[in-house]
Amino acid sequence: MKNLAGLMKQAQQMQSKMQEMQDALARLEMTGEAGAGLVRVTLNGKGDMRGLHIDPKVVDPADTEMLQDLIVAAHRAAKEKVEAASAAEMQKVTGGLQLPPGMKLPF
């Protein structure tokens, strides 16, 4: 029973750290750029879009496809930054514990 109590305490501590990490990620903002900064997308740590900047020089009504591609590329860049920051925070919380492929916390 002593081991079970210790295990439960560790689980509670990890849960508390996870909540702190999620709160920190919600406040985190990452910006991705495309077209040498002509298009910028800002996401929070949960992946919600918080901002979009489009330089007027890139707006061409005759070529909306290029603008669409730039927005997608900037979003992808921001998302990659968010995922990297999230993974780094997760490493801190789990103490380097490797989760099986495809398994993400929180469950």
PyMOL commands that set and color helices and strands:
alter all, ss='L'
color gray80, all
select helices_A, chain A and resi 2-27+56-58+64-94
alter helices_A, ss='H'
color red, helices_A
select strands_A, chain A and resi 29-34+39-44+49-54
alter strands_A, ss='S'
color yellow, strands_A
deselect
rebuild
show_as cartoon
